[in-house]
């Protein structure tokens, strides 16, 4: 698939973050504001809304996320892995925004956030399927 292939434009998105010990509430509000300025209806997942005390953005349950266009995970690699594990069955694309250290699994950095969101909302993105492995240790 070429980089110019248009995907489904983004009309609705939910922001998820499990990084309660880091001060990312400003980043959550910034991302929500940017998406809203681009015409996207933005939600927070219920745990993020409560954990960061952001009642001004409507929250949704995991079940409701199934009907949205995009899940945005704000945090580090651990947040992305946790979200992937919990949300894989929804079949909704996940975008990782790095607010952690390395950001090996995140797609967007704070420096590229505005430009990246503009392109994604327009449908100018590429979907990449990633595998989920389940490993058990037998004694």
C-alpha positions, 0 to 999 in steps of 0.5 A: 500500500502506498503512503498516499492511499486514503483510509477511512477519515476519522470522525470519532476518537477515544483517548486512553491513558493508564499513566496515572503517576505522570502528569499527562492530563495537559497532554490529554486535553491538548490532543482532545482540543486539536482533534475537536478543532479538526472536526473529530468528536472526542471521548475519554475512556471511563478510567482515564476520565476518572483517573485524571479528573477530566469530566468536561470530556465525555467518557465511554466504556470499552464496549462503546469504543467498538463503534469509534474510528480510532483509539489514541493511547497516550503514554509509553510502550507499557501503555500501548501494550496494556491497551492492545491487550485489553482492546484487541477484540474491538477491531479499532485502529490504535494510535500510540502517542509517546509520553514515556521514555523510549517510545518503541511502540508509539507512532507519534511524538509530541513534536509531530503530534499536530501534523500527524493528527491532521493527516490521520483525520483526513484518512492519510494513514497506513494500517499496520497489523501487529500480532498478539502472542500468548505465552504460557510457562509450564512447570 
